[in-house]
């Protein structure tokens, strides 16, 4: 299986952030508890994401990004210049509109 890196913050601030090197943060989503995110986690770890930096949700893709606890925590934790890694783009939303709304939301997050 392959993975894709999706930068959720398109204003690239260079290779180094003000607070240190760029971090790779992972996001996984499965629709039910009977599904396993291991394949997603394994692909992200293989790409260089540390397991402690992977945020997860068990919920339908039809829920908005901010109504998913894992995505909300990810957006609160992320800093400018970080890269979010997902196994497949459809983990961010059910449709292209949902994915674009998630990206737009990530761009509007205020960093402290």
TIRO-2110 file (N, C-alpha, C; in Angstrom, 1 decimal):
// TIRO-2110
0.8, -1.2, 0.0, N, 1, A
0.0, 0.0, 0.0, CA, 1, A
0.9, 1.2, 0.0, C, 1, A
0.4, 2.3, -0.6, N, 2, A
1.1, 3.5, -0.6, CA, 2, A
0.4, 4.5, 0.3, C, 2, A
1.1, 5.6, 0.6, N, 3, A
0.6, 6.6, 1.4, CA, 3, A
0.8, 7.9, 0.7, C, 3, A
0.1, 8.9, 1.1, N, 4, A
0.2, 10.3, 0.5, CA, 4, A
0.4, 11.3, 1.6, C, 4, A
1.3, 12.2, 1.4, N, 5, A
1.4, 13.3, 2.4, CA, 5, A
0.6, 14.4, 1.9, C, 5, A
-0.2, 14.9, 2.8, N, 6, A
-1.1, 16.1, 2.4, CA, 6, A
-0.7, 17.2, 3.4, C, 6, A
-0.2, 18.3, 2.8, N, 7, A
0.1, 19.4, 3.7, CA, 7, A
-1.2, 20.2, 3.9, C, 7, A
-1.6, 20.3, 5.2, N, 8, A
-2.9, 21.0, 5.5, CA, 8, A
-2.6, 22.4, 5.7, C, 8, A
-1.4, 22.9, 5.7, N, 9, A
-1.1, 24.3, 5.9, CA, 9, A
-0.3, 24.7, 4.7, C, 9, A
-0.9, 25.3, 3.7, N, 10, A
-0.2, 25.5, 2.4, CA, 10, A
0.8, 26.7, 2.5, C, 10, A
0.8, 27.5, 3.5, N, 11, A
1.8, 28.5, 3.6, CA, 11, A
3.0, 27.9, 4.2, C, 11, A
3.9, 27.5, 3.3, N, 12, A
5.1, 26.8, 3.7, CA, 12, A
6.1, 27.8, 4.3, C, 12, A
6.5, 27.6, 5.5, N, 13, A
7.4, 28.5, 6.2, CA, 13, A
8.9, 28.1, 6.2, C, 13, A
9.2, 27.3, 5.2, N, 14, A
10.6, 26.9, 5.1, CA, 14, A
10.8, 25.6, 5.7, C, 14, A
12.0, 25.1, 5.6, N, 15, A
12.3, 23.7, 6.1, CA, 15, A
12.3, 23.7, 7.6, C, 15, A
12.6, 24.8, 8.3, N, 16, A
12.5, 24.8, 9.7, CA, 16, A
11.4, 25.8, 10.2, C, 16, A
10.7, 25.4, 11.2, N, 17, A
9.7, 26.3, 11.8, CA, 17, A
10.5, 27.1, 12.8, C, 17, A
9.8, 28.1, 13.3, N, 18, A
10.4, 29.0, 14.3, CA, 18, A
10.8, 28.2, 15.5, C, 18, A
10.0, 27.2, 15.9, N, 19, A
10.2, 26.4, 17.1, CA, 19, A
11.0, 25.1, 16.9, C, 19, A
11.5, 24.9, 15.7, N, 20, A
12.3, 23.7, 15.5, CA, 20, A
12.0, 23.1, 14.1, C, 20, A
12.4, 21.8, 13.9, N, 21, A
12.2, 21.2, 12.6, CA, 21, A
10.7, 20.9, 12.4, C, 21, A
10.4, 20.8, 11.1, N, 22, A
9.0, 20.4, 10.7, CA, 22, A
8.7, 19.1, 11.3, C, 22, A
7.5, 19.0, 11.8, N, 23, A
7.0, 17.7, 12.3, CA, 23, A
6.1, 17.1, 11.3, C, 23, A
6.0, 15.7, 11.3, N, 24, A
5.1, 15.0, 10.5, CA, 24, A
4.1, 14.4, 11.5, C, 24, A
2.8, 14.8, 11.3, N, 25, A
1.7, 14.4, 12.1, CA, 25, A
0.8, 13.5, 11.3, C, 25, A
0.4, 12.4, 11.9, N, 26, A
-0.5, 11.5, 11.2, CA, 26, A
-1.9, 11.6, 11.7, C, 26, A
-2.8, 11.2, 10.7, N, 27, A
-4.3, 11.2, 11.0, CA, 27, A
-4.8, 9.9, 10.4, C, 27, A
-5.6, 9.1, 11.3, N, 28, A
-6.2, 7.9, 10.8, CA, 28, A
-7.7, 8.1, 11.1, C, 28, A
-8.5, 7.4, 10.3, N, 29, A
-10.0, 7.3, 10.5, CA, 29, A
-10.5, 6.0, 10.0, C, 29, A
-11.2, 5.3, 10.9, N, 30, A
-12.0, 4.1, 10.5, CA, 30, A
-13.4, 4.4, 10.8, C, 30, A
-14.3, 3.8, 10.1, N, 31, A
-15.7, 4.1, 10.3, CA, 31, A
-16.4, 3.3, 11.4, C, 31, A
-15.9, 2.2, 11.8, N, 32, A
-16.5, 1.4, 12.9, CA, 32, A
-15.4, 0.8, 13.7, C, 32, A
-15.7, 0.4, 15.0, N, 33, A
-14.7, -0.2, 15.8, CA, 33, A
-14.3, -1.6, 15.3, C, 33, A
-15.1, -2.2, 14.4, N, 34, A
-14.7, -3.5, 13.9, CA, 34, A
-13.7, -3.4, 12.8, C, 34, A
-13.4, -2.1, 12.3, N, 35, A
-12.4, -1.9, 11.4, CA, 35, A
-11.1, -1.6, 12.2, C, 35, A
-10.0, -1.9, 11.5, N, 36, A
-8.7, -1.7, 12.2, CA, 36, A
-7.8, -0.7, 11.5, C, 36, A
-7.3, 0.3, 12.2, N, 37, A
-6.5, 1.3, 11.6, CA, 37, A
-5.0, 0.9, 11.5, C, 37, A
-4.7, -0.3, 11.8, N, 38, A
-3.3, -0.8, 11.8, CA, 38, A
-2.6, -0.6, 10.5, C, 38, A
-3.2, -0.8, 9.4, N, 39, A
-2.7, -0.6, 8.1, CA, 39, A
-2.3, 0.9, 7.9, C, 39, A
-3.2, 1.8, 8.3, N, 40, A
-2.9, 3.2, 8.2, CA, 40, A
-1.8, 3.6, 9.1, C, 40, A
-1.8, 3.1, 10.3, N, 41, A
-0.7, 3.5, 11.3, CA, 41, A
0.6, 3.0, 10.8, C, 41, A
0.7, 1.7, 10.3, N, 42, A
1.9, 1.1, 9.8, CA, 42, A
2.5, 1.9, 8.7, C, 42, A
1.6, 2.3, 7.8, N, 43, A
2.1, 3.1, 6.6, CA, 43, A
2.7, 4.5, 7.1, C, 43, A
2.0, 5.1, 8.0, N, 44, A
2.5, 6.4, 8.5, CA, 44, A
3.8, 6.3, 9.3, C, 44, A
3.9, 5.2, 10.1, N, 45, A
5.2, 5.0, 10.8, CA, 45, A
6.3, 4.8, 9.8, C, 45, A
6.0, 4.0, 8.8, N, 46, A
7.0, 3.7, 7.7, CA, 46, A
7.4, 5.0, 7.0, C, 46, A
6.5, 5.9, 6.9, N, 47, A
6.9, 7.2, 6.2, CA, 47, A
7.6, 8.2, 7.1, C, 47, A
7.8, 7.8, 8.4, N, 48, A
8.5, 8.7, 9.3, CA, 48, A
7.7, 9.4, 10.4, C, 48, A
6.4, 9.1, 10.5, N, 49, A
5.6, 9.7, 11.5, CA, 49, A
5.8, 8.8, 12.8, C, 49, A
6.0, 9.5, 13.9, N, 50, A
6.2, 8.8, 15.2, CA, 50, A
4.8, 8.4, 15.7, C, 50, A
4.6, 7.2, 16.3, N, 51, A
3.3, 6.8, 16.7, CA, 51, A
2.6, 7.8, 17.7, C, 51, A
3.4, 8.5, 18.5, N, 52, A
2.9, 9.4, 19.4, CA, 52, A
2.3, 10.6, 18.7, C, 52, A
2.6, 10.8, 17.5, N, 53, A
2.1, 12.0, 16.7, CA, 53, A
1.0, 11.6, 15.7, C, 53, A
0.4, 10.4, 16.0, N, 54, A
-0.8, 10.0, 15.2, CA, 54, A
-2.1, 10.2, 15.9, C, 54, A
-3.0, 10.9, 15.3, N, 55, A
-4.3, 11.2, 15.9, CA, 55, A
-5.3, 10.4, 15.1, C, 55, A
-6.3, 9.8, 15.9, N, 56, A
-7.2, 8.8, 15.3, CA, 56, A
-8.6, 9.1, 15.6, C, 56, A
-9.5, 8.7, 14.7, N, 57, A
-10.9, 8.8, 14.9, CA, 57, A
-11.6, 7.5, 14.5, C, 57, A
-12.6, 7.1, 15.2, N, 58, A
-13.5, 6.0, 14.8, CA, 58, A
-14.8, 6.6, 14.6, C, 58, A
-15.1, 7.0, 13.4, N, 59, A
-16.4, 7.7, 13.1, CA, 59, A
-16.6, 7.7, 11.6, C, 59, A
-17.8, 8.0, 11.2, N, 60, A
-18.1, 8.0, 9.8, CA, 60, A
-17.5, 9.2, 9.1, C, 60, A
-17.1, 9.1, 7.9, N, 61, A
-16.5, 10.2, 7.1, CA, 61, A
-17.5, 11.3, 6.8, C, 61, A
-18.8, 11.1, 7.1, N, 62, A
-19.8, 12.1, 6.9, CA, 62, A
-19.8, 13.2, 7.9, C, 62, A
-19.2, 12.9, 9.1, N, 63, A
-19.1, 14.0, 10.1, CA, 63, A
-18.1, 15.0, 9.7, C, 63, A
-18.3, 16.3, 10.0, N, 64, A
-17.4, 17.3, 9.7, CA, 64, A
-16.1, 17.2, 10.5, C, 64, A
-15.1, 17.8, 10.0, N, 65, A
-13.7, 17.6, 10.6, CA, 65, A
-13.7, 18.1, 12.1, C, 65, A
-14.4, 19.2, 12.4, N, 66, A
-14.3, 19.7, 13.8, CA, 66, A
-15.2, 18.9, 14.7, C, 66, A
-16.1, 18.0, 14.1, N, 67, A
-16.9, 17.2, 15.0, CA, 67, A
-16.3, 15.9, 15.3, C, 67, A
-15.1, 15.6, 14.7, N, 68, A
-14.3, 14.4, 15.0, CA, 68, A
-13.3, 14.8, 16.0, C, 68, A
-13.3, 14.1, 17.2, N, 69, A
-12.4, 14.4, 18.3, CA, 69, A
-10.9, 14.4, 17.9, C, 69, A
-10.5, 13.3, 17.1, N, 70, A
-9.1, 13.2, 16.8, CA, 70, A
-8.6, 14.3, 15.8, C, 70, A
-9.5, 14.7, 14.9, N, 71, A
-9.1, 15.8, 14.0, CA, 71, A
-9.0, 17.1, 14.7, C, 71, A
-10.0, 17.3, 15.7, N, 72, A
-9.9, 18.5, 16.5, CA, 72, A
-8.6, 18.6, 17.3, C, 72, A
-8.2, 17.5, 17.9, N, 73, A
-7.0, 17.5, 18.6, CA, 73, A
-5.8, 17.7, 17.7, C, 73, A
-5.8, 17.1, 16.5, N, 74, A
-4.7, 17.3, 15.6, CA, 74, A
-4.6, 18.8, 15.2, C, 74, A
-5.7, 19.4, 14.9, N, 75, A
-5.7, 20.8, 14.5, CA, 75, A
-5.2, 21.7, 15.6, C, 75, A
-5.6, 21.4, 16.9, N, 76, A
-5.1, 22.1, 18.0, CA, 76, A
-3.7, 22.0, 18.3, C, 76, A
-3.1, 20.8, 18.0, N, 77, A
-1.7, 20.4, 18.2, CA, 77, A
-0.8, 21.0, 17.1, C, 77, A
-1.3, 21.0, 15.9, N, 78, A
-0.4, 21.4, 14.7, CA, 78, A
0.0, 22.8, 14.8, C, 78, A
1.2, 23.0, 14.3, N, 79, A
1.8, 24.3, 14.2, CA, 79, A
2.1, 24.7, 12.8, C, 79, A
2.3, 26.0, 12.5, N, 80, A
2.6, 26.3, 11.1, CA, 80, A
3.9, 25.6, 10.6, C, 80, A
3.8, 25.1, 9.4, N, 81, A
4.9, 24.3, 8.8, CA, 81, A
4.9, 22.8, 9.0, C, 81, A
4.0, 22.3, 10.0, N, 82, A
3.9, 20.9, 10.1, CA, 82, A
3.2, 20.3, 8.9, C, 82, A
3.5, 19.0, 8.7, N, 83, A
2.9, 18.3, 7.6, CA, 83, A
2.0, 17.2, 8.2, C, 83, A
0.8, 17.1, 7.7, N, 84, A
-0.1, 16.1, 8.1, CA, 84, A
-0.1, 14.9, 7.1, C, 84, A
0.1, 13.7, 7.6, N, 85, A
0.2, 12.5, 6.7, CA, 85, A
-1.0, 11.7, 6.9, C, 85, A
-1.7, 11.4, 5.8, N, 86, A
-2.8, 10.5, 5.8, CA, 86, A
-2.5, 9.3, 4.9, C, 86, A
-3.1, 8.2, 5.2, N, 87, A
-2.9, 7.0, 4.4, CA, 87, A
-3.5, 7.1, 3.0, C, 87, A
-4.7, 7.7, 3.0, N, 88, A
-5.4, 8.0, 1.7, CA, 88, A
-6.2, 9.3, 2.0, C, 88, A
-6.4, 10.1, 0.9, N, 89, A
-7.1, 11.3, 1.0, CA, 89, A
-8.5, 11.2, 1.6, C, 89, A
-9.1, 10.1, 1.3, N, 90, A
-10.5, 9.9, 1.7, CA, 90, A
-10.6, 9.7, 3.2, C, 90, A
-9.5, 9.6, 3.9, N, 91, A
-9.6, 9.6, 5.4, CA, 91, A
-9.9, 11.0, 5.9, C, 91, A
-9.7, 12.0, 5.1, N, 92, A
-10.0, 13.4, 5.5, CA, 92, A
-11.5, 13.8, 5.3, C, 92, A
-12.2, 13.0, 4.5, N, 93, A
-13.6, 13.3, 4.2, CA, 93, A
-14.2, 12.4, 3.2, C, 93, A
-15.5, 12.4, 3.2, N, 94, A
-16.2, 11.4, 2.3, CA, 94, A
-16.3, 11.9, 0.9, C, 94, A
-16.2, 13.2, 0.6, N, 95, A
-16.3, 13.7, -0.8, CA, 95, A
-15.2, 14.7, -0.9, C, 95, A
-15.0, 15.1, -2.2, N, 96, A
-14.0, 16.2, -2.5, CA, 96, A
-14.3, 17.4, -1.7, C, 96, A
-15.6, 17.8, -1.7, N, 97, A
-16.0, 19.0, -0.9, CA, 97, A
-15.6, 18.9, 0.5, C, 97, A
-15.9, 17.7, 1.2, N, 98, A
-15.5, 17.5, 2.6, CA, 98, A
-14.0, 17.7, 2.8, C, 98, A
-13.2, 17.1, 1.9, N, 99, A
-11.7, 17.2, 2.0, CA, 99, A
-11.3, 18.6, 1.8, C, 99, A
-11.8, 19.3, 0.9, N, 100, A
-11.5, 20.7, 0.7, CA, 100, A
-11.9, 21.6, 1.9, C, 100, A
-13.0, 21.3, 2.5, N, 101, A
-13.5, 22.0, 3.7, CA, 101, A
-12.5, 21.7, 4.8, C, 101, A
-12.0, 20.5, 4.9, N, 102, A
-11.1, 20.2, 6.0, CA, 102, A
-9.8, 21.0, 5.8, C, 102, A
-9.3, 21.0, 4.6, N, 103, A
-8.1, 21.8, 4.3, CA, 103, A
-8.3, 23.2, 4.6, C, 103, A
-9.4, 23.8, 4.2, N, 104, A
-9.8, 25.2, 4.4, CA, 104, A
-9.8, 25.5, 5.9, C, 104, A
-10.4, 24.5, 6.7, N, 105, A
-10.5, 24.7, 8.1, CA, 105, A
-9.1, 24.7, 8.7, C, 105, A
-8.2, 23.8, 8.3, N, 106, A
-6.9, 23.8, 8.8, CA, 106, A
-6.1, 25.1, 8.6, C, 106, A
-6.4, 25.7, 7.5, N, 107, A
-5.8, 27.0, 7.1, CA, 107, A
-6.3, 28.2, 8.0, C, 107, A
-7.5, 28.0, 8.5, N, 108, A
-8.1, 29.1, 9.3, CA, 108, A
-7.8, 28.9, 10.8, C, 108, A
-7.1, 27.9, 11.2, N, 109, A
-6.8, 27.6, 12.6, CA, 109, A
-5.8, 28.7, 13.1, C, 109, A
-6.1, 29.3, 14.3, N, 110, A
-5.2, 30.3, 14.8, CA, 110, A
-4.2, 29.5, 15.7, C, 110, A
-2.9, 29.8, 15.4, N, 111, A
-1.8, 29.1, 16.2, CA, 111, A
-1.4, 30.0, 17.3, C, 111, A
-1.1, 29.4, 18.5, N, 112, A
-0.6, 30.2, 19.6, CA, 112, A
0.8, 30.0, 19.9, C, 112, A
END
